[in-house]
Amino acid sequence: QLQASGGGLAQAGGSLRLSCTASRRLFEINDIGWYRQGPGEERLLVADSRISGRMNYADSVKGRFTLSRDVAKNAVHLQMNSLKPEDTAVYYCHAETLSASGPVDSWGQGTLVTVSS
């Protein structure tokens, strides 16, 4: 299970922080990160962290968003700086774990991020 927190309203140029807490330890999760879905758009990757520690970011957020791993809390945090109106979306935490039958995807509840111009 994934529990998302954070989000809300920010002005352009401002910052917000999202957190995703997993019910499993991070070393048991193959991949964990954040996706977002804007109005009328498909859900797209924002940033994720592989079990190897490698971080991956969408081009649109590189240099502005930072994903970090909090091993003690079984959580990942997405620090979003220099926010733009186009960052407005519902953000979803996602995790991929491995089972005997293959990868298993889990999603947290969405959290709304609204950036005003």
C-alpha positions in Angstrom: 0.0 0.0 0.0 1.1 3.5 -0.7 0.1 6.6 1.2 0.5 9.9 -0.5 0.6 13.3 1.2 1.4 16.9 0.3 0.3 18.8 -2.7 -2.1 21.7 -2.6 -2.0 25.2 -4.1 1.1 27.2 -5.0 1.9 30.2 -7.1 4.1 30.0 -10.1 7.7 30.0 -9.0 6.8 28.5 -5.7 7.5 25.1 -4.1 5.6 22.1 -2.9 6.6 18.7 -1.5 5.0 15.4 -2.0 5.6 12.3 0.1 4.8 8.7 -0.6 5.0 6.2 2.3 5.1 2.5 1.5 3.9 -0.3 3.6 7.0 -2.2 2.5 10.7 -1.4 2.9 12.3 0.4 0.0 14.7 -2.4 -0.6 11.7 -4.6 -1.3 10.4 -2.3 -4.0 11.9 -2.5 -7.5 10.8 1.0 -8.5 9.0 3.8 -6.8 8.1 7.3 -7.8 5.5 9.7 -9.0 3.2 10.1 -12.0 0.9 12.9 -12.9 -2.2 13.3 -14.9 -3.4 16.7 -16.1 -7.0 17.5 -17.2 -7.8 15.5 -20.3 -4.3 14.1 -20.4 -2.8 10.7 -19.9 -0.9 9.7 -16.8 2.8 10.3 -17.3 6.0 9.6 -15.3 7.3 12.5 -13.3 10.2 10.9 -11.5 11.1 7.5 -10.2 13.8 5.7 -8.3 15.0 2.2 -9.1 16.1 -0.2 -6.4 19.6 0.4 -7.6 19.2 4.0 -6.5 19.2 5.4 -10.0 16.8 8.3 -10.4 14.9 9.1 -13.5 13.1 12.4 -14.3 10.8 13.6 -17.0 12.5 16.2 -19.2 9.8 18.7 -18.2 10.8 18.6 -14.5 14.6 18.1 -14.7 16.4 20.8 -12.7 13.2 21.7 -10.8 12.0 18.6 -9.1 14.1 16.3 -6.9 13.1 12.9 -5.8 14.7 11.5 -2.6 14.6 8.2 -0.7 13.8 8.1 3.0 14.8 4.6 4.0 14.0 5.0 7.7 10.4 6.0 6.8 10.0 3.7 3.8 9.1 6.8 1.8 10.1 8.9 -1.2 9.8 12.6 -1.3 9.3 14.8 -4.4 10.5 18.3 -3.8 9.0 20.5 -6.5 10.6 23.9 -7.0 10.1 26.6 -9.6 6.6 25.4 -10.2 4.8 26.3 -13.4 1.1 26.4 -14.2 1.6 23.4 -16.5 2.7 21.4 -13.4 -1.0 21.5 -12.4 -2.2 17.9 -12.2 -3.2 15.1 -10.0 -0.1 13.4 -8.8 0.0 9.6 -8.1 2.6 7.6 -6.2 3.5 4.4 -7.9 5.5 1.4 -6.9 6.5 -1.8 -8.7 7.3 -4.9 -6.7 8.4 -8.3 -8.1 6.4 -11.4 -7.4 6.8 -15.0 -8.6 4.3 -14.2 -11.4 6.0 -11.0 -12.5 5.9 -7.3 -11.7 3.1 -5.9 -9.6 2.0 -2.3 -9.9 0.6 -0.4 -6.9 -0.9 3.1 -6.9 -1.5 5.5 -4.1 -4.4 7.9 -4.0 -4.0 10.9 -6.1 -3.1 14.3 -4.6 -3.9 17.5 -6.4 -1.3 20.0 -7.2 -2.5 23.4 -8.5 -0.1 26.1 -9.6 -1.6 29.5 -10.3 0.0 32.0 -12.6 
